[in-house]
């Protein structure tokens, strides 16, 4: 990298020099020399500003901000993240750089997470998700950071259901990135390497070659050209390697987090036994929506008092009588028991819980199955038996519903429970 810096300096290539300073700073971070790392970052930032390259200024400001954040200097970190943000705003023009804005807002989110200002952190992560969607990067490494940040924040705040939800999203996105998205990312790196900086340097070298008549000067130009190709090839390999390592580390981190997920599910089971959960509460004015969430039920003849009464009786049917354990349970059957019609049942479930009937019933079934898997009194039961006792028609349907709700498969959850005993 030092040799490459000399070449860029000789050519008065400010962008190349700033890039070298940034890369050298990263190397010093990895070997633990913090002082030299910061010196190189700051030198690179000064040259990038002089070269009027907003993109390089943004990258270096973000790296300096992360340097200060990792060392607890949140004030200086905020200064550099803010400078990156305003640089982005100044250069947006008619083509918004949503991908860079998503990265910047994610940095803010993780900084406030470290400061334990969780609400502010969640706000920035939501902005990052919005920018990622606008950049058509909903399935990207940047969204991995958003889901990871939300998972850690909700876990710290004790919001276990939301933590589970974001962990499931994190797992699903990590799995999808192992395929075509990684290949596309590698192609983008290779294309950038071949077509942008590399092409310009090759054109310059070819132009210089045409002007050299002396054999010695021609040989010197060829050596220089070979060096440039080697430099970009090594840089491309390093970039691809780092990208692959990031994905690998994410998968390992998720695997380690599964242990924590098991504990959270166990605590959820204990909580459901000790406190009055939502389905078993007395329905009051705050718990029953006065109006429909949409115009879908605007013409419904069902009155608010009727809704309240229907929800109370529906809760009793599920919590006390556990009617969800019937494998052939349908909305028509529930409506008949409650002496109403199926449309009203579907309406109150949708308005009050935000689910359709199938999802509503499956949530009760999964909670019941999770309780049976956790309680050592039911160790003699197989997973297939527990699935049937909870109301599922098949093991495959049980596996899918359990994974969707808890983030874990029933077999993994049971194996983890047995390992704790």
C-alpha positions as CSV (number, residue, x, y, z in Angstrom):
1,X,0.0,0.0,0.0
2,X,2.9,2.4,0.7
3,X,4.4,1.6,-2.7
4,X,1.0,2.2,-4.3
5,X,0.7,5.5,-2.5
6,X,4.1,6.6,-4.0
7,X,2.7,5.8,-7.5
8,X,-0.4,7.9,-6.8
9,X,1.6,10.7,-5.4
10,X,3.9,10.8,-8.4
11,X,0.8,11.0,-10.6
12,X,-0.7,13.7,-8.3
13,X,-3.8,11.4,-8.0
14,X,-5.4,12.8,-4.8
15,X,-8.3,10.3,-4.8
16,X,-5.8,7.4,-5.0
17,X,-3.7,8.9,-2.2
18,X,-6.8,9.3,0.0
19,X,-7.9,5.7,-0.8
20,X,-4.4,4.4,0.3
21,X,-4.5,6.4,3.5
22,X,-7.9,4.9,4.3
23,X,-6.8,1.3,3.5
24,X,-3.5,1.7,5.5
25,X,-5.7,3.1,8.4
26,X,-7.8,-0.1,8.3
27,X,-4.6,-2.2,8.4
28,X,-3.4,-0.4,11.5
29,X,-6.8,-1.0,13.1
30,X,-6.5,-4.7,12.5
31,X,-2.9,-4.9,14.0
32,X,-3.9,-2.8,17.0
33,X,-2.0,0.4,16.3
34,X,-4.8,2.9,17.0
35,X,-2.6,6.1,16.9
36,X,-1.3,5.4,13.4
37,X,-4.7,4.3,12.2
38,X,-6.3,7.6,13.2
39,X,-3.3,9.6,11.7
40,X,-3.9,7.8,8.3
41,X,-7.6,8.4,8.4
42,X,-7.2,12.1,9.2
43,X,-4.5,12.5,6.5
44,X,-6.8,10.8,4.0
45,X,-9.7,13.0,4.9
46,X,-7.6,16.2,4.4
47,X,-6.5,15.0,0.9
48,X,-10.0,13.8,-0.1
49,X,-11.4,17.3,0.8
50,X,-8.6,18.9,-1.2
51,X,-9.4,16.6,-4.2
52,X,-13.1,17.6,-4.0
53,X,-14.2,13.9,-3.9
54,X,-17.4,13.8,-1.8
55,X,-17.6,10.0,-1.9
56,X,-14.2,9.6,-0.4
57,X,-14.8,12.3,2.2
58,X,-18.0,10.4,3.3
59,X,-16.1,7.0,3.6
60,X,-13.3,8.5,5.6
61,X,-15.6,10.5,7.9
62,X,-17.6,7.3,8.6
63,X,-14.4,5.4,9.4
64,X,-13.2,8.1,11.8
65,X,-16.6,8.2,13.4
66,X,-16.5,4.4,14.0
67,X,-13.0,4.8,15.4
68,X,-14.2,7.3,18.0
69,X,-17.4,5.3,18.7
70,X,-15.5,2.1,19.4
71,X,-13.5,4.0,22.0
72,X,-16.5,5.7,23.7
73,X,-15.9,9.2,22.3
74,X,-19.5,9.7,21.1
75,X,-19.2,13.4,20.7
76,X,-16.4,13.2,18.1
77,X,-18.1,10.2,16.5
78,X,-21.3,12.3,16.1
79,X,-19.3,15.1,14.6
80,X,-17.9,12.9,11.8
81,X,-21.2,11.1,11.1
82,X,-22.9,14.4,10.9
83,X,-20.3,15.7,8.4
84,X,-20.9,12.6,6.3
85,X,-24.6,13.2,6.3
86,X,-24.3,16.8,5.3
87,X,-21.8,15.9,2.6
88,X,-24.4,13.4,1.3
89,X,-27.2,16.0,1.3
90,X,-25.0,18.5,-0.5
91,X,-24.2,16.0,-3.3
92,X,-27.7,14.4,-3.7
93,X,-28.9,16.6,-6.7
94,X,-31.3,14.8,-9.0
95,X,-29.9,11.3,-8.2
96,X,-30.3,10.7,-4.4
97,X,-27.5,8.5,-3.0
98,X,-29.9,6.4,-0.9
99,X,-27.5,3.6,-0.4
100,X,-24.9,5.8,1.2
101,X,-27.6,7.6,3.2
102,X,-28.8,4.1,4.5
103,X,-25.2,3.4,5.6
104,X,-24.9,6.8,7.4
105,X,-28.2,6.4,9.2
106,X,-27.2,2.9,10.3
107,X,-24.0,4.4,11.9
108,X,-26.1,6.9,13.8
109,X,-28.4,4.0,15.0
110,X,-25.5,1.9,16.3
111,X,-23.9,4.9,18.0
112,X,-27.1,5.7,20.0
113,X,-27.5,2.0,20.7
114,X,-24.1,2.0,22.4
115,X,-25.2,5.2,24.3
116,X,-28.3,3.2,25.4
117,X,-30.5,5.8,23.9
118,X,-32.7,3.1,22.4
119,X,-35.6,5.1,21.1
120,X,-33.4,7.4,19.1
121,X,-31.4,4.4,17.9
122,X,-34.6,2.8,16.6
123,X,-35.6,6.0,14.8
124,X,-32.3,6.1,12.9
125,X,-32.5,2.4,12.0
126,X,-36.0,3.0,10.6
127,X,-34.6,5.8,8.4
128,X,-31.8,3.5,7.3
129,X,-34.4,0.9,6.2
130,X,-36.4,3.5,4.3
131,X,-33.3,4.7,2.4
132,X,-32.3,1.1,1.7
133,X,-35.7,0.4,0.2
134,X,-35.5,3.5,-2.0
135,X,-32.1,2.4,-3.1
136,X,-33.7,-1.0,-4.0
137,X,-31.3,-2.6,-1.5
138,X,-34.0,-4.2,0.7
139,X,-32.0,-7.5,0.5
140,X,-28.5,-6.3,1.3
141,X,-25.7,-6.4,3.8
142,X,-26.9,-3.0,5.1
143,X,-30.3,-4.5,6.0
144,X,-28.4,-7.2,8.0
145,X,-27.1,-4.4,10.2
146,X,-30.6,-2.8,10.6
147,X,-32.1,-6.2,11.7
148,X,-29.1,-6.9,14.0
149,X,-29.4,-3.5,15.6
150,X,-33.1,-3.8,16.2
151,X,-32.6,-7.3,17.6
152,X,-30.0,-6.2,20.1
153,X,-32.0,-3.1,21.1
154,X,-35.3,-4.9,21.7
155,X,-33.4,-7.6,23.6
156,X,-31.9,-5.0,25.9
157,X,-35.3,-3.3,26.4
158,X,-36.9,-6.7,27.2
159,X,-39.1,-6.6,24.1
160,X,-38.6,-10.4,23.5
161,X,-41.3,-10.8,20.8
162,X,-39.9,-7.9,18.7
163,X,-36.4,-9.3,19.3
164,X,-37.5,-12.7,18.0
165,X,-39.2,-11.1,15.0
166,X,-36.0,-9.2,14.0
167,X,-33.9,-12.3,14.6
168,X,-36.0,-14.3,12.2
169,X,-35.7,-11.5,9.6
170,X,-31.9,-11.5,10.2
171,X,-31.7,-15.2,9.7
172,X,-33.8,-15.2,6.5
173,X,-31.8,-12.4,4.9
174,X,-28.5,-14.0,5.8
175,X,-29.6,-17.2,4.2
176,X,-30.7,-15.4,1.0
177,X,-27.4,-13.5,0.8
178,X,-25.5,-16.7,0.5
179,X,-26.7,-17.1,-3.1
180,X,-27.3,-14.7,-5.9
181,X,-26.8,-11.5,-3.8
182,X,-23.2,-12.4,-2.9
183,X,-22.5,-13.2,-6.6
184,X,-23.9,-9.9,-7.7
185,X,-21.9,-8.1,-5.1
186,X,-18.7,-9.8,-6.3
187,X,-19.6,-8.9,-9.9
188,X,-20.0,-5.3,-8.9
189,X,-16.6,-5.2,-7.2
190,X,-15.0,-6.8,-10.3
191,X,-16.8,-4.4,-12.7
192,X,-15.8,-1.4,-10.7
193,X,-12.2,-2.6,-10.6
194,X,-12.1,-3.2,-14.3
195,X,-14.0,-0.3,-15.7
196,X,-13.5,2.8,-13.5
197,X,-10.1,3.5,-12.0
198,X,-8.4,0.6,-13.8
199,X,-9.5,1.7,-17.2
200,X,-8.4,5.3,-16.7
201,X,-4.9,4.2,-15.6
202,X,-4.6,1.7,-18.5
203,X,-5.5,4.5,-21.0
204,X,-2.9,6.8,-19.5
205,X,-0.3,4.1,-19.6
206,X,-1.1,3.2,-23.2
207,X,-1.0,6.9,-24.2
208,X,2.4,7.2,-22.5
209,X,3.6,4.1,-24.3
210,X,2.7,5.5,-27.7
211,X,4.9,8.5,-27.0
212,X,8.0,6.5,-26.0
213,X,10.3,5.5,-28.7
214,X,13.2,4.5,-26.6
215,X,13.3,0.8,-25.7
216,X,14.2,1.5,-22.1
217,X,11.2,3.9,-21.6
218,X,8.9,1.4,-23.3
219,X,10.0,-1.4,-20.9
220,X,9.5,1.0,-18.0
221,X,5.9,1.7,-19.1
222,X,5.2,-2.0,-19.4
223,X,6.5,-2.7,-15.9
224,X,4.4,0.2,-14.5
225,X,1.3,-1.2,-16.3
226,X,1.9,-4.7,-14.9
227,X,2.3,-3.2,-11.4
228,X,-1.0,-1.4,-11.7
229,X,-2.8,-4.5,-12.7
230,X,-1.3,-6.5,-9.8
231,X,-2.3,-3.7,-7.4
232,X,-6.0,-3.7,-8.5
233,X,-6.1,-7.5,-8.6
234,X,-4.9,-7.7,-5.0
235,X,-7.3,-5.0,-4.0
236,X,-10.2,-6.8,-5.6
237,X,-9.2,-10.1,-3.9
238,X,-9.0,-8.4,-0.5
239,X,-12.4,-6.7,-1.0
240,X,-14.1,-10.0,-1.9
241,X,-12.4,-11.8,1.0
242,X,-13.5,-9.1,3.5
243,X,-17.1,-9.3,2.1
244,X,-17.1,-13.1,2.5
245,X,-15.7,-12.9,6.1
246,X,-18.4,-10.4,7.0
247,X,-21.1,-12.8,5.9
248,X,-19.4,-15.7,7.7
249,X,-19.2,-13.7,10.9
250,X,-22.9,-12.8,10.7
251,X,-23.8,-16.4,10.4
252,X,-21.7,-17.4,13.3
253,X,-23.1,-14.6,15.4
254,X,-26.7,-15.7,14.5
255,X,-25.8,-19.3,15.5
256,X,-24.5,-18.1,18.9
257,X,-27.6,-16.0,19.3
258,X,-29.8,-19.1,19.1
259,X,-28.8,-20.0,22.6
260,X,-30.1,-16.7,23.7
261,X,-33.3,-17.2,21.8
262,X,-34.0,-20.5,23.6
263,X,-33.6,-18.6,26.9
264,X,-36.0,-15.9,25.7
265,X,-38.6,-18.5,24.7
266,X,-38.3,-20.2,28.1
267,X,-38.8,-16.9,29.8
268,X,-41.9,-16.3,27.6
269,X,-43.4,-19.6,28.7
270,X,-42.8,-18.7,32.4
271,X,-44.3,-15.2,31.9
272,X,-47.4,-16.7,30.2
273,X,-47.9,-18.9,33.3
274,X,-47.4,-16.2,35.9
275,X,-49.2,-13.1,34.5
276,X,-52.4,-12.4,32.7
277,X,-51.5,-12.4,29.0
278,X,-53.4,-10.4,26.5
279,X,-55.8,-13.1,25.5
280,X,-56.9,-13.6,29.2
281,X,-57.4,-9.9,30.1
282,X,-60.7,-8.3,30.7
283,X,-61.4,-6.3,27.6
284,X,-61.7,-2.5,28.3
285,X,-62.1,0.6,26.3
286,X,-58.4,0.9,25.4
287,X,-58.2,-2.7,24.3
288,X,-61.0,-2.7,21.8
289,X,-60.7,-0.5,18.7
290,X,-63.6,1.9,18.4
291,X,-63.3,2.1,14.6
292,X,-62.0,-0.2,12.0
293,X,-58.4,0.2,10.9
294,X,-59.6,0.5,7.3
295,X,-62.8,1.0,5.3
296,X,-63.1,-2.8,4.9
297,X,-65.7,-3.1,7.7
298,X,-67.2,0.4,7.4
299,X,-70.6,-1.2,6.4
300,X,-70.6,-3.8,9.1
301,X,-73.6,-3.8,11.4
302,X,-71.5,-5.0,14.4
303,X,-71.7,-2.4,17.2
304,X,-68.8,-1.6,19.6
305,X,-70.5,-3.2,22.6
306,X,-71.1,-6.3,20.5
307,X,-67.5,-6.4,19.5
308,X,-66.4,-6.2,23.1
309,X,-68.7,-9.0,24.2
310,X,-67.6,-11.2,21.2
311,X,-63.9,-10.7,22.0
312,X,-64.5,-11.6,25.7
313,X,-66.3,-14.8,24.7
314,X,-63.7,-15.6,22.0
315,X,-60.8,-15.2,24.6
316,X,-62.6,-17.5,27.0
317,X,-63.1,-20.1,24.3
318,X,-59.4,-20.1,23.4
319,X,-57.8,-19.6,26.8
320,X,-60.1,-21.6,29.1
321,X,-61.6,-24.2,26.9
322,X,-58.6,-24.4,24.5
323,X,-60.7,-25.1,21.5
324,X,-57.7,-24.5,19.3
325,X,-56.6,-28.0,20.0
326,X,-59.3,-29.3,17.7
327,X,-57.5,-30.2,14.4
328,X,-60.6,-29.5,12.3
329,X,-61.4,-26.2,13.9
330,X,-62.9,-23.6,11.5
331,X,-64.2,-20.1,11.7
332,X,-67.7,-21.5,11.0
333,X,-67.4,-23.9,14.0
334,X,-66.4,-21.0,16.3
335,X,-69.2,-18.8,15.0
336,X,-71.7,-21.6,15.7
337,X,-70.5,-22.1,19.3
338,X,-70.6,-18.3,20.0
339,X,-74.0,-18.1,18.3
340,X,-72.9,-15.5,15.7
341,X,-71.7,-15.5,12.1
342,X,-68.2,-16.2,10.7
343,X,-67.9,-12.7,9.2
344,X,-68.2,-11.1,12.6
345,X,-65.6,-13.5,14.0
346,X,-63.2,-12.6,11.2
347,X,-63.9,-8.9,11.7
348,X,-63.1,-8.7,15.4
349,X,-60.0,-10.9,15.1
350,X,-58.7,-8.7,12.3
351,X,-59.6,-5.4,14.0
352,X,-58.4,-6.3,17.5
353,X,-55.4,-8.6,16.8
354,X,-54.4,-7.7,13.3
355,X,-54.5,-11.4,12.2
356,X,-56.7,-13.6,10.0
357,X,-58.4,-16.5,11.7
358,X,-55.7,-19.1,10.7
359,X,-52.8,-17.0,12.1
360,X,-54.8,-16.2,15.3
361,X,-55.5,-19.9,16.0
362,X,-51.9,-21.0,15.1
363,X,-50.4,-18.6,17.6
364,X,-52.3,-20.3,20.4
365,X,-51.3,-23.7,19.1
366,X,-47.6,-22.7,19.0
367,X,-47.7,-21.3,22.5
368,X,-49.3,-24.5,23.8
369,X,-46.7,-26.6,22.0
370,X,-43.9,-24.5,23.3
371,X,-45.3,-25.0,26.9
372,X,-45.4,-28.8,26.4
373,X,-41.9,-28.9,25.0
374,X,-40.6,-26.8,27.9
375,X,-42.3,-28.7,30.7
376,X,-40.4,-31.8,31.8
377,X,-43.6,-33.5,32.7
378,X,-44.3,-34.1,29.0
379,X,-40.8,-35.5,28.1
380,X,-42.4,-38.8,27.2
381,X,-44.3,-37.2,24.3
382,X,-42.8,-37.1,20.8
383,X,-42.7,-33.9,18.7
384,X,-45.4,-35.5,16.5
385,X,-47.6,-36.1,19.5
386,X,-47.2,-32.6,20.8
387,X,-48.0,-31.2,17.4
388,X,-51.2,-33.2,17.4
389,X,-52.1,-32.3,21.0
390,X,-51.7,-28.7,20.1
391,X,-54.1,-28.9,17.2
392,X,-51.8,-29.2,14.2
393,X,-52.8,-31.6,11.4
394,X,-49.2,-32.4,10.3
395,X,-45.6,-32.2,11.6
396,X,-44.6,-30.0,8.6
397,X,-47.3,-27.5,9.3
398,X,-46.2,-27.5,13.0
399,X,-42.6,-26.9,12.1
400,X,-43.4,-24.0,9.8
401,X,-45.6,-22.3,12.3
402,X,-43.2,-22.8,15.3
403,X,-40.2,-21.5,13.3
404,X,-42.2,-18.4,12.2
405,X,-43.3,-17.6,15.7
406,X,-40.2,-18.4,17.8
407,X,-37.4,-18.2,15.3
408,X,-36.4,-21.8,16.1
409,X,-37.4,-25.3,14.9
410,X,-39.2,-27.5,17.5
411,X,-36.4,-30.1,17.4
412,X,-33.7,-27.5,18.0
413,X,-35.7,-26.0,20.8
414,X,-36.3,-29.4,22.5
415,X,-32.6,-30.4,22.1
416,X,-31.5,-27.1,23.7
417,X,-34.0,-27.6,26.6
418,X,-32.6,-31.1,27.2
419,X,-29.1,-29.8,27.1
420,X,-29.9,-27.3,29.9
421,X,-31.2,-30.0,32.3
